[in-house]
Amino acid sequence: MNSLHARRDALLGDRLRALDPARLKGMRRGIEKESLRAQPGGGLALTPHPAALGSALTHPSITTDFSESQIELVTGAHKEVASTLEELTQIHQFTYRSMQEIGNEMLWVSSMPCDLPTDETIPIARFGSSNVGRAKSVYRMGLSHRYGRRMQTISGIHYNWSLPGVTNEQYFALIRNFRRQAFLLLYLFGASPAVCSSFVAGRQHELQPLNGSTMYMPHGTSLRMGRLGYQSDAQASLAVSYNSLEGYGASLQDALTRPYPAYEAVGIRNPGGDYNQLATTLLQIENEFYGTIRPKRVIFPGERPLHALRERGVEYVEVRLMDLDPFEPVGITAQTMRFLDVFLLHCLLADSPPDTPEEIAELKFNQHHTAARGREPGLTLKRGGQEVLLTAWGADVIAQCRPIADALDAAQGGSDYRDALQSAAERLAQPDTTPSARVLAAMAKDFDNSFIRFVRAQALQTQASLLALPFSDEQQARYVALSQTSIAEQKKIEAGDTMPFEIYREQYVSAARLELAVGEPAQV
């Protein structure tokens, strides 16, 4: 075993040395952060997306996710961790200031939702009267029919990452390794061990009661990424392989074109003529496919994401399993981002054998096991048909990452990457220091084990801290202008529509659009 490890480490070292500092400095990352708008008492805000935030359809930095009550904040791609966080902070500052002008709502700072009303009362996001805007809302209506609205109110942080000169084959090798080692991120950064009991009302679950309104898993890390999260029987039938762009594309194309009986029963429209969903296939569109990480490509107007990937290749990866950190004003720290940089670079450089159906099943088990029980002493995961201690496997991954952290520090200056890795090693050895353990400890100490009371207090503290930060008149004016421009852009799109929506829908979901380059209609 030692000789195998020595060969593995030598190969990793050779590949690392082949990366010159200029390429390492070319690493780029961006963030997409979802948050529910909540009422002062901890219930879901049912008001429209604040007009001062501009058009959710066209604003480059502020939009909505599934619900009208679910804001999504988006940064550009940055070469520096600090500048990424600076932009994310400024978007938050403008958002909080705009929300303050219209009432006393706050952004919910946990991945698991606030106190939810009945499922049908949760408002679906609205994007105006244009074809592309209507399609976005119909897609979300389809999600509500397929999975229920509560599941869609779960929020998270997506970390978009790229490195210059990486091929499709190398990105897919990264993705395979990421999926193998994703348990470590759930353990280190999972921050959703408890939920409001309204979230699981009427559902089967394995949670334990903590107090009258809170359910939890004693050693849970990220219930968002477990069996309560983005799961469905339909998608459970998909065993998507990440061995190549061609194989991945074929798997997705099959799901996008295969009729699914339960969704055929729902139908495209209801008897009154309103739309239920975009399509009756297993997936309506590519974004419906849930995964911990996705290969991505910026798309042209009217282009399907799968076509863009096939035509021009992978541009970056989207890491989708990060919980909001309720102890941090913008939900993530610079140190967490640096660990992700090192981790992703390790996934890229380490050997990455092809995945198999047996391994894919193991990875699903490991994800659910870590989400529900990750901090349990002596917990074992599955690897190659064997059982291995989560902590031992995690320590091995962190040890392999040390030369990568050293190389990044050498390229950037300082010791930030080494410090991030050291913090992760300490957290692995001391489960009480993980965010999930800290959440439960804070709930017990000050909030009578109430999830809602804890998150509400953190949300108010976050709101106060971000509103107290300096925000110049010039910064305010720049974001106001972005909002105004986005509203004008939405009106322009609406005025330019000539195609009946049904024809637009049929053309957008057609199998031909997955293969052929086309101009309009625009992205859903």
PEVEN-V45963 format. One record per run of one state. SS is the DSSP state (helix for helix, strand for strand, loop for the rest). FROM is the first residue (numbers start at 0). LEN is the number of residues. If there is no record, write none. Layout:
# PEVEN-V45963
SS/FROM/LEN
SS/FROM/LEN
This chain:
# PEVEN-V45963
loop/0/1
helix/1/16
loop/17/3
helix/20/5
loop/25/2
strand/27/11
loop/38/4
strand/42/2
loop/44/6
helix/50/3
loop/53/8
strand/61/3
loop/64/2
strand/66/1
loop/67/2
strand/69/5
loop/74/3
strand/77/1
loop/78/2
helix/80/22
loop/102/3
strand/105/2
loop/107/7
strand/114/1
loop/115/3
helix/118/3
loop/121/2
strand/123/1
loop/124/6
helix/130/17
loop/147/1
helix/148/4
loop/152/4
strand/156/6
loop/162/5
helix/167/22
loop/189/2
strand/191/1
loop/192/1
strand/193/3
helix/196/4
loop/200/7
strand/207/4
loop/211/2
strand/213/3
loop/216/5
strand/221/1
helix/222/3
loop/225/7
helix/232/4
loop/236/8
helix/244/13
loop/257/1
strand/258/1
loop/259/1
helix/260/6
loop/266/2
strand/268/1
loop/269/5
strand/274/1
loop/275/5
strand/280/1
loop/281/4
helix/285/3
loop/288/4
strand/292/4
loop/296/8
helix/304/8
loop/312/3
strand/315/7
loop/322/11
helix/333/16
loop/349/7
helix/356/17
loop/373/6
strand/379/4
loop/383/2
strand/385/4
helix/389/23
loop/412/3
helix/415/14
loop/429/1
helix/430/3
loop/433/1
helix/434/12
loop/446/4
helix/450/18
loop/468/4
helix/472/24
loop/496/4
helix/500/8
loop/508/3
helix/511/4
loop/515/9
